[in-house]
Amino acid sequence: MNIIFMGTPDFAVPCLEALVKSGEDVKAVFTQPDKPKGRGYKLIPTPVKVAAQNTGIEVYQPLSLRKGEDAQSSLEVIKKINPDVIVVVAYGQILPEEILNIPRYGCINVHGSLLPKYRGAAPMQWCLLNGEKTTGITTMMMDKGLDTGDMLLKQEISIGENETLAQLHDRLSVEGAQVLLKTIDAIKNETLVRTKQNDEESTYSPMITKNMSLIDFKETAESIHNKIRAITGYAFINGKRLKVFSSVLCTGTSSEAPGTVEDVSEFTVVCGDGKLVKFVEVQPEGGKRLKVSDYLRGNKLEKGTVLSSEI
């Protein structure tokens, strides 16, 4: 089957590699333009571009598929290839209707949630923020809407109580590749069933912003724990910023004020509901990311220390 693949981040790489390994004829890869990074502003290729170049696939990096010279030249390339299907995985651009109508079997998207829940840009983050116990992968037909097309195949997975975004991301990226291959096989075998989404059951997962990571210790322990594992939390201790990368919920309660360090030997903190959350991995301002045991060796906590949401 002739395929054009569109994707950009690490999440999309297993899908591309699975298509190539399974023998599908990936004619071209579209990915976002290289971006400057670091002190020298060196242009860094996207993970999908690197993966494509490793297999010798032609790579295209238009600034836009909807307007300008890039859009027109991209349209001509796609029409010339005349793909059976376009596979889209976290590409980062909206496809115009003219492109959606080119492939014989349409454009298929691999989405990191169980649609119609968590449509949008950040399904994994919002799934963790909301304390969901399960999530999964959905392949869907693309249409003019945002993740509103007919669903094809789904695979559900459970979420661990302390699972972080990085861990969930890696599991779902691998799962997504398997669901994609099953979807392609179903197209070939003419067994693919399309199921319309129920818009009344849909939820939206907008982009995550930096200010959302600020920890408000008046919130419940569960909410704070979910924030840390979903988007990385931060607070201030002795006037300095402290990032928190992972945590666990603790048994027991405390009558101390929210934000108070309850156990200085393990860095457990009182939350708004009187329950406790224990920090596992942190990064002090200007320092390295550390296990809490290592952090505490060089940063002695005083009994009654209070973390705050402002300097």
C-alpha positions in Angstrom: 0.0 0.0 0.0 1.3 3.4 -1.0 1.4 5.7 2.1 2.3 9.3 2.9 3.2 9.7 6.6 2.8 13.0 8.5 4.1 13.3 12.0 6.6 15.3 14.1 7.5 14.3 17.7 8.8 11.1 19.3 5.3 9.9 19.8 4.9 9.4 16.0 8.2 7.6 15.4 7.1 4.0 16.4 4.2 4.3 13.9 6.5 5.3 11.1 9.0 2.6 11.9 6.2 0.0 12.2 4.9 0.8 8.7 8.4 0.5 7.2 9.2 -2.7 9.1 5.8 -4.3 8.0 6.7 -3.7 4.3 4.3 -0.9 3.6 5.6 1.5 0.9 6.0 4.8 2.6 6.5 7.2 -0.3 7.1 10.4 1.6 7.2 11.9 5.1 5.9 15.3 6.0 7.1 16.8 9.3 7.4 20.2 10.8 10.4 22.5 9.9 13.6 22.2 11.9 13.7 24.5 14.9 16.6 26.4 16.5 17.7 25.1 19.9 20.3 25.8 22.5 22.7 28.6 23.0 23.9 28.5 19.4 20.4 28.3 18.0 21.4 25.2 16.0 18.6 23.9 13.8 17.4 20.6 15.2 15.5 18.1 13.0 12.3 16.6 14.3 12.4 13.0 15.6 10.3 11.9 12.6 12.7 13.5 10.2 15.6 11.6 11.8 13.7 8.3 11.6 12.7 8.9 8.0 16.2 9.8 6.9 17.5 6.6 8.6 15.4 4.6 6.2 16.0 6.8 3.1 12.5 8.2 2.8 12.0 11.5 1.2 11.2 14.2 3.7 9.1 17.4 3.2 8.9 20.2 5.8 6.4 22.8 4.6 5.7 25.8 6.8 2.1 25.4 6.1 -0.2 23.1 4.2 -3.0 25.7 4.0 -1.5 28.8 2.4 1.5 30.1 0.5 4.0 28.5 -1.9 4.7 25.7 0.5 1.1 24.7 0.5 0.9 24.7 -3.2 4.1 22.7 -3.8 3.1 20.2 -1.1 -0.3 19.7 -2.8 1.4 19.0 -6.0 3.8 16.4 -4.4 0.9 14.6 -2.7 -1.2 14.6 -5.9 1.8 13.2 -7.8 2.4 10.4 -5.3 -1.4 9.7 -5.3 -1.3 7.7 -2.0 -3.7 5.0 -1.0 -3.8 6.5 2.5 -2.2 9.3 4.4 -1.3 8.4 8.0 -1.2 11.4 10.4 0.3 11.1 13.9 0.8 14.3 16.0 1.8 16.2 12.9 1.1 19.7 14.3 -0.7 21.1 11.3 -4.3 21.0 10.1 -4.9 19.4 6.8 -7.0 21.3 4.3 -10.0 19.5 2.7 -8.2 19.4 -0.6 -5.6 17.1 0.8 -8.1 15.1 2.9 -9.8 14.1 -0.3 -6.8 12.9 -2.2 -6.0 9.4 -0.8 -8.1 6.5 -2.1 -8.8 5.3 1.5 -8.7 8.7 3.1 -6.5 10.2 5.9 -6.1 8.2 9.1 -5.1 9.7 12.4 -3.6 7.9 15.4 -4.9 9.6 18.5 -3.7 9.2 22.1 -7.1 8.8 23.8 -10.3 6.8 23.7 -12.4 9.0 21.5 -14.6 10.9 21.7 -13.1 11.7 25.1 -10.0 14.0 25.1 -10.1 15.4 21.6 -7.5 18.1 21.0 -3.8 18.7 21.4 -3.0 17.3 24.9 -5.1 14.1 25.5 -2.5 12.3 27.6 -1.8 15.3 29.9 -5.5 15.9 30.6 -6.2 12.3 31.1 -3.6 12.3 33.9 -4.7 15.6 35.3 -8.3 14.3 35.6 -7.1 11.1 37.3 -8.4 8.7 34.7 -7.8 5.1 35.4 -7.8 4.0 31.7 -7.0 5.5 28.4 -5.9 4.2 25.0 -5.4 4.6 21.3 -8.0 5.4 18.7 -7.5 5.3 14.9 -9.9 7.6 13.1 -10.8 8.9 9.7 -9.9 12.6 9.4 -12.4 15.2 8.5 -12.7 19.0 8.6 -13.3 19.0 12.4 -10.8 18.6 15.3 -10.7 14.9 16.0 -14.3 14.5 15.1 -14.0 11.9 12.3 -15.3 8.3 12.4 -13.6 6.0 14.8 -11.9 2.9 13.3 -10.1 0.8 15.9 -9.5 1.2 19.6 -7.1 -0.3 22.2 -7.6 0.4 25.9 -4.9 0.4 28.5 -4.9 0.9 32.3 -3.1 3.8 34.0 -0.9 3.2 37.0 -1.6 5.3 40.1 1.9 6.9 39.9 2.4 6.7 36.2 3.9 9.9 34.8 3.3 11.5 31.4 6.7 10.3 30.1 5.8 6.7 31.0 2.3 6.9 29.6 3.6 8.6 26.4 6.1 5.8 25.7 3.5 3.0 26.3 0.9 4.7 24.1 3.3 5.4 21.3 4.1 1.7 21.0 0.5 0.8 21.3 -0.4 3.3 18.7 1.9 1.6 16.2 0.2 -1.8 16.7 -3.3 -0.3 16.4 -2.2 1.5 13.2 -0.9 -1.8 11.6 -4.2 -3.5 12.5 -6.1 -0.6 10.9 -4.0 -0.9 7.7 -4.6 -4.6 7.6 -8.3 -4.1 8.0 -8.3 -1.7 5.0 -6.6 -4.3 2.9 -9.0 -7.0 3.9 -12.0 -4.7 3.5 -13.1 -5.5 7.1 -12.7 -2.0 8.5 -15.8 -0.7 10.3 -16.4 3.0 10.8 -18.2 4.2 13.9 -19.4 7.8 14.3 -18.5 9.7 17.4 -21.1 10.7 19.8 -20.5 14.5 20.2 -22.4 14.6 23.5 -19.8 12.3 25.1 -16.9 14.3 23.8 -14.4 16.2 26.0 -11.7 18.6 24.9 -8.0 18.7 25.9 -6.5 22.1 25.1 -2.8 23.0 25.0 -1.0 23.0 28.3 0.3 26.3 29.5 3.3 27.0 31.8 1.3 28.6 34.6 -0.8 25.4 34.9 2.2 23.7 36.6 2.1 25.9 39.6 1.1 23.9 42.7 -1.6 25.3 44.9 -1.3 23.3 48.2 -4.9 24.2 49.0 -6.0 21.6 46.5 -6.4 18.0 47.4 -3.5 15.6 47.6 -4.9 13.7 44.6 -5.2 16.8 42.5 -1.6 17.8 43.3 -0.3 14.4 42.6 -2.1 14.2 39.3 -0.7 17.6 38.3 2.9 16.6 39.1 2.7 13.4 37.0 0.8 15.0 34.2 2.7 18.3 33.6 5.4 18.6 36.2 4.6 20.8 39.2 6.5 23.6 40.8 6.4 25.6 44.0 8.6 27.8 46.0 10.7 26.9 49.1 12.6 29.5 51.0 12.0 31.9 48.1 13.4 29.6 45.5 11.7 27.6 42.8 11.4 23.9 43.1 10.3 21.7 40.3 8.6 18.4 41.2 8.8 15.6 38.6 7.2 12.7 40.4 5.3 12.0 43.7 3.3 9.4 45.5 0.2 9.6 47.7 0.7 8.8 51.4 -1.5 7.3 54.0 -2.4 9.3 57.0 -3.5 12.9 57.5 -2.2 16.1 59.2 -3.8 19.1 60.8 -0.9 21.4 59.7 -1.5 24.2 57.2 -1.4 23.3 53.5 2.2 23.4 52.1 3.8 22.4 55.4 6.5 19.8 55.2 5.2 17.0 57.5 8.2 14.7 57.3 11.5 16.3 56.7 13.2 12.9 56.2 11.0 12.0 53.2 9.7 15.3 52.0 6.0 14.7 52.6 3.8 17.8 52.3 0.4 18.6 53.7 -2.3 19.3 51.1 -5.7 21.1 51.3 -7.7 18.1 52.3 -5.3 17.2 55.1 -3.8 14.3 53.2 -0.2 14.0 52.3 1.9 13.8 49.1 5.5 12.7 49.1 7.9 14.1 46.5 10.0 11.5 44.7 12.0 13.5 42.2 12.7 17.2 42.3 14.9 19.9 40.7 16.0 22.9 42.8 16.4 26.3 41.1 19.7 26.4 39.2 20.4 22.7 40.0 20.0 19.2 38.6 17.1 16.9 38.6 17.5 14.7 41.6 15.9 11.9 43.6 14.6 13.3 46.8 17.1 11.2 48.8 19.9 13.0 47.0 18.3 16.4 47.3 17.9 16.1 51.0 21.6 15.3 51.5 22.5 18.8 50.3 19.3 20.6 51.4 18.3 20.0 54.9 14.6 20.7 55.6 13.6 22.3 58.8 10.5 21.1 60.6 7.6 23.4 59.8 9.0 24.6 56.4 6.2 25.8 54.3 6.1 25.6 50.5 4.2 28.3 48.7 2.7 29.2 45.3 4.6 32.5 45.2 8.1 33.8 46.1 
